[in-house]
Amino acid sequence: MKLCISLSGDIHPLPGPDTTSKLLKCRQHFTETKELALERDFDILTISETWFNSSVTNSVVEIPGYKVFRLGRLGKAGAGVCAYVKSTLKVKALKDLTEISESGLHQLWIQVQNKKLRSLLVCIVYRPPGNWNCMPRE
């Protein structure tokens, strides 16, 4: 699995805190993300650590041709997750599974279906730095 992730070229197998790359924290980062999504024509684009807060509306962060689903931290800066899903796909947020736990773990669950194929469940996760209490032990 780790090899497949590494070969994709755009996913780090061991992501961690990096204060220089908050994807959507500023307008420039959002613009770059939007251009990437439109250029590569992703069906689903997920982002962890969006830095959205309640003052950021969906209309501010929309990407043409995509539906946006978000889960942001309340009362603090940082964290947050979101998913952009092609408008041509049938998608719904699974509110019963979506949550921010007491430990700060963010889980945004969506169900995606393409035409008459089986549904795919996608979970976008953010784990706070240094918080290993929310991770299962091996």
NUVO-693224 format. One record per residue: x, y, z of N, C-alpha, C, CB in turn. Coordinates in steps of 0.2 Angstrom, whole numbers, padded with zeros to 4 digits, always signed. Each point is the difference from the previous one (the first is absolute). Glycine has a CB too. Layout:
<sites>
XYZXYZXYZXYZ
...
</sites>
This chain:
<sites>
+0004-0006+0000-0004+0006+0000+0004+0006+0000-0009-0006+0006
+0014+0006-0002+0005+0006+0001+0003+0002-0007+0002-0003+0012
+0000-0003-0016+0003+0001-0006-0005+0003-0005+0007-0010+0002
-0013+0008-0002-0005+0003-0005-0001+0008+0002-0006-0011-0001
+0006+0013+0007-0001+0007+0002+0006+0003-0002-0007-0003+0010
+0013+0001-0009+0006+0003-0002+0001+0001-0008+0005-0004+0010
-0008-0001-0013+0001+0001-0008-0005+0005-0003+0003-0012+0000
-0008+0013+0004-0005+0005-0002+0003+0007-0001-0009-0006+0005
+0014+0007-0001+0004+0007-0001-0003+0006+0003+0004-0005-0011
-0010+0004+0013-0003+0006+0003-0003-0001+0007-0002+0004-0011
+0004-0010+0014-0002-0001+0007+0006-0002+0004-0012-0004-0004
+0013+0007+0010+0005-0002+0004-0002-0006+0004+0004+0012+0001
+0000-0017+0000-0002-0006+0004+0000+0001+0007+0005-0007-0009
-0001+0012+0012+0000+0002+0007-0001+0007+0001+0007-0010+0002
-0013+0013-0004-0001+0007+0001+0000+0002+0007-0007+0000-0010
+0009+0006+0011+0001+0003+0007-0001+0007+0000+0007-0009+0003
-0006+0012+0002-0001+0008+0000+0006+0003-0004-0005-0001+0012
+0003+0006-0016+0004+0004-0004-0003+0007-0001+0004-0011-0006
-0002+0015+0010-0003+0007+0001+0001+0004-0007+0002+0000+0012
+0002-0003-0017+0000+0004-0006-0005-0002-0005+0012+0002+0002
-0015-0007-0001-0005-0003-0005-0007+0000+0002+0010-0006-0005
-0013+0010+0008-0007+0000+0002-0004+0001-0007+0002+0004+0012
-0005-0009-0014-0002+0000-0007-0005+0006-0002+0002-0012+0000
-0007+0013+0005-0005+0005-0002+0000+0005+0005-0007-0009-0005
+0012+0010+0009+0000+0006+0005+0000+0007-0003+0007-0008+0007
-0004+0009-0013+0000+0006-0003-0003+0000-0007+0010+0003+0007
-0012+0002-0010-0003+0001-0006+0005-0004-0006-0006+0011+0004
+0012-0009-0003+0005-0003-0005+0000-0008+0000+0007+0010+0001
-0007-0013+0005+0000-0007+0000-0007-0003-0002+0007+0001+0010
-0012+0003-0009-0007-0003-0003+0000+0001-0008-0006+0003+0011
+0009+0002-0013+0000+0001-0008+0005-0005-0003-0002+0012+0002
+0007-0014+0001+0004-0006-0002-0003-0006+0000+0010+0006+0004
-0014-0007+0001-0004-0007+0001-0005+0000-0005+0002+0000+0012
-0006+0005-0013-0005+0001-0005+0003-0002-0007-0006+0009+0007
+0011-0005-0009+0004-0001-0006+0002-0008-0001+0004+0012+0000
-0002-0015+0005+0002-0007+0000-0006-0004-0002+0010+0002+0008
-0015-0001-0004-0006-0004-0001-0003+0000-0007-0002+0002+0012
+0002+0004-0015-0002+0001-0006+0004-0002-0006-0006+0010+0004
+0013-0010-0003+0005-0002-0004+0000-0008-0001+0007+0011+0002
-0007-0014+0004+0000-0007+0000-0006-0004+0000+0010+0002+0007
-0016+0002-0007-0007-0003+0000-0001-0006+0004+0001+0004-0012
+0001-0003+0019-0001-0005+0005-0008-0001+0001+0011+0003+0006
-0013-0009-0005-0007-0002+0002-0001+0002+0007+0000-0009-0008
+0005+0007+0012-0001+0002+0007+0007+0003+0003-0008-0009+0002
+0008+0015+0001+0006+0003+0003-0001+0001+0007+0003+0005-0011
+0001-0008+0015-0001+0001+0008+0006+0004+0002-0007-0011+0001
+0005+0015+0004+0005+0004+0003+0000+0000+0008+0000+0007-0010
+0005-0008+0013+0001+0000+0008+0003+0006+0002+0000-0013+0000
-0002+0016+0005+0003+0006+0003-0002+0006-0005+0009-0006+0006
-0015+0008-0007-0003+0005-0004+0001+0007+0003-0008-0008-0005
+0008+0008+0011+0000+0007+0004-0007+0004-0001+0013+0000-0001
-0018-0003-0002-0006+0003+0000-0003+0001+0007-0002-0005-0012
-0002+0011+0013-0003+0001+0006-0008+0002-0002+0011+0004+0006
-0015-0003-0001-0007+0001-0002-0001+0006-0004-0003-0005+0011
+0008+0010-0012-0001+0006-0004+0001-0001-0007+0003+0007+0010
+0000-0013-0012+0001-0002-0007-0006-0004-0002+0013+0000+0002
-0016+0003-0007-0006-0003-0003+0002-0005-0006-0007+0010+0004
+0002-0014-0006+0002-0005-0005+0001+0004-0007-0007-0009+0006
+0003+0015-0007+0001+0004-0006+0007+0002-0001-0013+0003+0001
+0016-0001+0005+0007+0002+0000+0005-0005-0003-0003+0008+0010
+0002-0014-0008+0004-0005-0002-0002-0005-0005+0004+0001+0012
-0009+0001-0016-0003-0005-0005+0005-0001-0006-0012+0003+0004
+0012-0008-0007+0004-0002-0006-0006-0002-0005+0011-0003+0006
-0011+0007-0012-0005-0002-0005+0000-0007-0002+0001+0012-0004
-0007-0015+0004+0000-0007-0002+0001-0005+0006+0004+0003-0011
-0004+0000+0017+0001-0004+0006-0005+0002+0005+0012-0002-0002
-0014-0003+0006-0003+0001+0007+0005+0000+0005-0011-0006-0004
+0010+0010+0009+0005+0000+0006-0004-0002+0006+0006+0009-0005
-0002-0013+0009-0003-0003+0006+0006+0002+0005-0007-0010-0005
+0005+0013+0011+0005+0002+0005-0002-0002+0007+0002+0010-0008
+0004-0010+0012-0001-0001+0007+0006+0004+0003-0005-0012-0001
+0003+0017+0005+0005+0005+0002+0000+0000+0008-0001+0007-0010
+0007-0005+0013+0000+0000+0007-0004+0006+0002+0012-0005+0000
-0015+0005+0006-0004+0005+0003+0004+0004+0005-0011-0006-0002
+0011+0012+0002+0003+0004+0005+0008+0001+0000-0010-0003+0006
+0013+0000-0011+0008+0000+0000+0002+0000-0007+0001-0006+0010
+0005+0009-0011+0003+0000-0007+0003-0007-0002+0002+0013+0001
-0001-0014-0007+0003-0006-0002-0005-0006-0001+0010+0004+0006
-0007-0009-0008-0003-0007-0001-0005+0001-0005+0002-0003+0012
-0007-0001-0012-0006-0001-0005+0002-0004-0006-0003+0011+0003
-0002-0014-0006+0000-0004-0006-0005+0002-0005+0005-0010+0007
-0004+0008-0013-0005+0001-0005+0001-0005-0006-0001+0012+0003
-0005-0013-0007+0001-0004-0006-0004+0004-0005+0000-0011+0007
+0003+0011-0013-0003+0002-0006-0001-0006-0004+0006+0011+0000
-0013-0011-0002-0002-0006-0004-0003+0003-0007-0002-0007+0011
+0004+0004-0016-0003+0002-0007-0008+0000+0001+0010-0005-0006
-0012+0010+0003-0008+0001+0000-0004-0005-0004+0002+0012+0001
+0002-0016-0005-0003-0005-0004-0001-0007+0004+0005+0005-0010
-0002-0005+0016-0001-0006+0004-0005+0001+0006+0012-0003-0002
-0016-0002+0003-0004+0000+0006+0003-0001+0006-0009-0005-0007
+0008+0010+0012+0004+0000+0006-0004+0003+0006+0010+0001-0007
-0009-0004+0013-0003+0003+0005+0004-0001+0006-0011-0003-0004
+0011+0008+0009+0004+0000+0006-0004-0005+0005+0004+0012-0002
+0000-0016+0005-0003-0005+0005+0001+0004+0007+0003-0011-0007
-0008+0014+0009+0000+0004+0006+0000-0004+0006-0006+0009-0006
+0004-0015+0006+0000-0004+0006+0007-0002+0002-0011-0005-0003
+0016+0004-0002+0007-0002+0001+0004+0006+0000-0002-0010-0006
+0000+0016+0004+0005+0006+0000+0000+0003+0006-0003+0002-0012
+0009-0001+0015+0001+0003+0006+0007+0003+0002-0009-0008+0004
+0009+0012+0001+0007+0002+0003+0000-0002+0007+0001+0010-0007
+0003-0015+0008+0000-0003+0007+0003+0004+0005+0001-0011-0006
-0001+0009+0012+0002+0004+0006+0008+0001-0001-0009-0004+0007
+0012-0001-0010+0008+0000-0001+0002+0005-0006+0000-0012+0005
-0005+0014-0008+0001+0005-0006+0000-0004-0007+0006+0007+0008
-0007-0013-0008+0000-0004-0006-0006+0002-0004+0006-0009+0005
-0005+0011-0012-0005+0002-0004-0001-0006-0005+0003+0013+0001
-0010-0014-0002-0002-0006-0004-0006+0003-0005+0004-0009+0008
-0003+0010-0014-0005+0002-0005-0001-0006-0004+0003+0012+0000
-0009-0015+0000-0002-0006-0004-0005+0002-0005+0002-0008+0010
+0000+0006-0016-0005+0001-0006-0001-0007-0004+0004+0012-0001
-0009-0012-0002-0002-0006-0004-0001+0002-0007-0006-0005+0009
+0010+0002-0014+0001+0003-0007-0003-0006-0004+0010+0008+0003
-0014-0007-0008-0002-0005-0005+0001+0003-0007-0008-0005+0009
+0010+0001-0013+0001+0002-0007-0005-0004-0004+0012+0003+0001
-0017+0000-0004-0005-0003-0004-0003-0006+0004+0006+0003-0011
-0006-0009+0008-0004-0006+0004+0005-0004+0003-0009+0000-0008
+0015+0002+0009+0005-0004+0003-0001+0000+0008+0008+0002-0009
-0005-0006+0013+0000+0000+0007+0003+0006+0003+0001-0013+0000
-0004+0015+0006+0003+0006+0003+0007-0001+0003-0012+0003+0003
+0015+0002-0002+0007+0000+0003+0000+0005+0006+0005-0002-0011
-0003-0001+0016+0000+0005+0006+0007+0003+0001-0008-0008+0006
+0008+0014-0005+0007+0004+0001+0000+0003+0006+0001+0002-0012
+0004-0002+0016+0001+0003+0006+0006+0005+0000-0005-0010+0006
+0004+0016-0005+0006+0005+0000+0001+0001+0008-0003+0006-0012
+0009-0006+0014+0002+0000+0007+0006+0005+0001-0003-0012+0001
+0002+0015+0005+0005+0005+0002+0002-0003+0007-0004+0010-0007
+0010-0011+0009+0002-0002+0007+0005+0006+0002-0001-0013-0002
-0001+0015+0008+0004+0006+0003+0007-0003+0001-0010+0005+0005
+0015+0000-0006+0007-0002+0001+0001-0002+0007+0004+0008-0009
+0000-0014+0010+0002-0002+0006-0005-0004+0004+0007+0010+0000
-0013-0010-0003-0006-0004+0003-0001-0007-0002-0006+0011+0001
+0010-0015+0002+0000-0007-0002-0006-0004+0004+0012+0000-0002
-0015+0003+0006-0006-0003+0004-0006-0002-0004+0004+0007+0010
-0004-0003-0016-0006-0001-0004+0001-0006-0006-0003+0012+0002
+0010-0014-0002+0002-0005-0005+0000-0007+0004+0007+0008-0007
-0010-0013+0003+0000-0007+0003+0007-0002+0000-0011-0003-0005
+0013-0001+0011+0006-0003+0001+0001-0007-0004+0000+0005+0011
+0006-0006-0014+0002-0006-0004+0002-0005+0005+0003+0007-0010
</sites>
